[in-house]
Amino acid sequence: MVTQRCIATTIVAIVALVGALPASADEEPSQSSPAAASAAAPASDDALFEQLDAQEVSSYWDPLERGNRVVFDFNELADKYAIAPISNAYSWVMPDPAARAVRRMFRNLSEPISFANHLLQFHPHEAGQTFVRFCLNSSIGVAGAFDVGNMIGMPPHPTDFGGTLHRYGAPAGPYIIVPLFGPTTARDGFGDLIDSSAMPQNYLLSTTLQIFLQTGNGITQRAEAGQALDALRDGAVDFYAALRTAYYLNRESEFRESELGDSGLRGGGEPGASATLRSSASTSASNPSRSNTEVYSALRSANSETVPLK
């Protein structure tokens, strides 16, 4: 049973096709530009902000920018008057250890999708670790509340069908802002549709429980990224452009780290964090007002997990 998220990602595919019609005059820029821009990991939060500012006027393919900005403004209003107050109340009520346990439980639910996509990407090592992690965390880890796999040296390797399409050379397509769901691209939006359709809970749980779980997941992710989003919003001249750059930088970092994993060069780090994002972890901890590193990893997951509130 497919939830409301599938409906929104279907809208993504339709909008992408409409946006692709006049593409004869504006060919899609090379994907090498964002990769080259983020090849060297910044050494501090200040460097990350400078990188964002430098790319706010960018070559990222955004042929639907006028419509995207309208949807973006709507999302900002929804965040200001509905989503942010709820996530702030959640953060105030939930102790940090409990909030982290809830986040681990939601991440554990996505492990079967990562396992399937690692198989499709011919990553047997990551697929094997993901499978073992899911079994351990779901049983000994009490439904994922405790990350037993990470404790024994098996860190998470999250991936998705958008990453699988990238591995086989599919272009990103136009940048799209989906109402209430946030930034994505035609490729990643289609990937989200496939991933959400394949989630085991879609076939095991009622629609009401699915909406409850996924809304809770979106709220916890918004709470987790709250300070980083505020820092990015306050520090950017154009928040729309800065958010777009953050999205692409994070995706490029995820793809680059996956390629390093193919070569056996992937380094350790915090679950779900890329090498670029980890580069300023120490300065972020000492200066939370400028801590924008968390927003990059949160943006990608939050875009496919938040569902409309009713």
N, C-alpha and C positions, 0 to 999 in steps of 0.2 A: 504494500500500500504506500503510495508516494505522497508526501506531505506537501504543504504550501510552498516549501522551498523548491520543489520540482516545477511548480507553476511559474515561479519567478525566473528560474533559469531557462525555462522554455521561452519566456519573453526575451531573454538575452539572445537566443539564437535567431529569433525573428528580427529583432532590432539589428543584429549583426548583418543579416542578409540585406535588409533595407539600406544599411550604411555602406554595404559593399557595392551597390549598384553604380554610383557615380565614380567609382575608383579609377576609371581610365585616366583621369586627369591628375590624380594624386596617388601615385604608387606608394605602397607601404614601405617605410624606411627600413633599412637593414637592421636586423636584430643585433648586429655587432656594436652599435653605438652605446646602448645602455650597459652592455657587458664590458666594453672598454672603459667606460666612465667609472665603473665600480670595480675594476680589476684590482686596484691597490686598496687594501683595507685601511680606512681612516684610523688615525691613532687616538682620537679623542672625540667627545661629543661636539666640540666646536668644529672639528673637521667634517663631521657628518652634516651639521647644519650648513656649512659652507658648500658641501656637495649638493645638498638640496637646493640651495639658493642658485647655484651655478646652472642647475638643470631645469629650473622652473620654466624657462623658455626653452623648450626641448624639441627634439625630433620624434618624440613618442607619437605614434599614430593615433590621433584623436579626431577623426572626421566628424564625430557626433558631439563635439565639445559644446555647442550651443544648447542642445537638449540635455546633455550630461550635466551642465551647470544648473539647469532648472531642477533636475532631479536631485542634484547635490544640495541645493538650497533647501529643498523639501526634507531631505535626510537630516540636515543640520537642525531644522526646526523640530523634527521628530526626536532627535537625540537630546536637544536642549530641554524639551518640555515633557518627554516621556521616558526614553531609554536611560539617559544619564541620571535622572533622579532615582529611578528604580535601582540602577547599578550602584549608585552612591549609598542608598539605603541598605542594599545587600552588603556592601563593604563595611558599613558601620555596624551592622548586626553580626556578621560572621567573623569569628576570630581568624587570624591569618592561617594557622595550621589547618583549620577546618576548610577554609576557602581553597587552600592548595590541594587538599584531599579531594574536594569536589572537582577541581580542574583536572586532576589526574584521572578521576573516574570518567569524565567526558572524553578525555584523550584516549582512554583505553577502548572506548566504543568505536573509535575510528581505526584501530589497529587491523581489523580484518580487511578494510579497504586498502591500507598501506601494503599489507601482505599480498593481496591480489595484484596490485599495481607493480610491486617489485618483481613478481613473477613475469608480468607482461614486459617489464623493462629488462629482463634477463639479469636480475640482481639476486642470485641464489643465496649469497651470504646474508644480505639484508632481509630477504624474505624469510629465511630460516630463523634469524634472530627475532624478527617481528612475530612470527608464529609462537616461538617459545615464550617471548615476553607476554603475549596475550594470554597464554595458558597459565603462566605463573601469576601474573597480576590479577587475573580474573578469579583465581582460586586462593592462593596463599595471600595475595594482596587485597583481598576482600573487595572484589568487583572493581579493582583498579585504584582503590583509595591509597594504597601504598605501592610504590614503584619497585617491586622486588627485583625485576629484571635489571634496572639501573644499579641497584645495590650490589649485584653480583657481576657487574661489568658488561652489561648488555644494554647500551643506551638506545633510545628510540630512533627510528629512521622513518619519519613521516614522509609520505608522498601521496600523490593523487593522480587521477586520470589526465588532468591537464599536463602534469609532468611526463606521463607516458606518451601523450601526443607530441610534446616537445622533443622527446627522445627520438621519435620517428620522423622528425623534421617538419611537423605541422607549424605554420606561422601563427603568431599570437592573434592576428586579426585586430579589429578596432578596439579601442579602450571604451568600456561601458560602465556607467553608474546605474545600478539596479535599485529601484525604490526599496528602502529599508535594508537592503542587503549589502550595499556598498560597491566598491570598485572591483572590476573583473575585466577580462577580455573575452572575445568571442570563443577562443579556444578554451580558456579556463572556465567560462560559463558553461560550455557544453560538457567539459570534464566534471563540473560540479553536478550537472544533471545526471550523468552516468553514475557518479559515486553515490549520490543521494538515492538513486533508484536501486542500487545494489546493497545498501545498508541492511544488515540482517534484521534490525529492529523494525524496519518497514513492514516485514512480513510476520513479525512475532507480537507486535504491540498494536493496540488500538490507535486510531487517529488522534484521539484526545490526549493519550499518554505521549504519543510522538511529539505533538505540539508543545506539551508541557516540558518534555525533556529538552527539546531543541531551543525553546525560548529560554529555559534555564541556562543552557549552554551559551547562548548569545549574551545573556546578561552577565554571566561570570567572566566571559571574555572581555566584555566592555569594561567591567570593573577592573580587570587585570591591566588593561591598556589605558585606563583613565588618565593617569598622570602624564604618560607619554603623548597621548593625543592632545591634551591641553598644552603641553610644551611645544608640540609641533604647530598647533593652531596659533599660539601666541608669538612664536618666533618666525612665522612665515609671512612674507608680503602677500602672497596669494595662496591661501590654504588649499584650494582646489588643485593648483599646479603642484604644490608640495606633496599633497597626498598621492597624486598620480605618480610622481617621481618615487615616493616611498614604496608604492606598490610594485613598480617595475624593478627597483633596486632589490627588493626582497625576493621577487621571483627569480631574478638573475642570480642572486646569491644562492638560492635553493638549488637551481639547476647546476651551478658551478660546483657546489658541494657534492651533488649527486655524481658528477663526473669525477671528482676526486675520489669518491667512494669506489668507482669502477676501477681506479688505479691503485686502490689500497692505501690512499694518502689521507683519507678523511681523519680529521683530528677530533678529539673529545670536546666536550663542552656541555652547556646547559641543554636540556631536552628542547628540541625544536628551534634552537638558535643557530644561525649560520655563522661562518667565520667572520664575515663583515660585521655582523651585529655584536658578536662577542668581543670585538676589538676595543670597544669602549665600555665594557661592562664595569670595570673598576671605577672609572670616572663617573659613570651613571650612578653608582651606589653612593658615591661621596657627594654628588650634586644632583639630587633628584629633580630639582626645578628645570634642569636641562637634560633630563633623562629621556631621550627620544628613542633609545635603542629598542625598547620593548614593543614599540608601535609597529615596527616592521614585521615581526613574526606574528603579532596579534592581528594585523590587518588581513592577512591572507586567510587565516582560519575564521575570523569573525565574519568575513564577507560571505562565507558559505554556511554559516551556522545560525545567524540571527534570523528570527522569523517575525512577521508582523504581530504586533500586540493588539488584542481586541478586548 
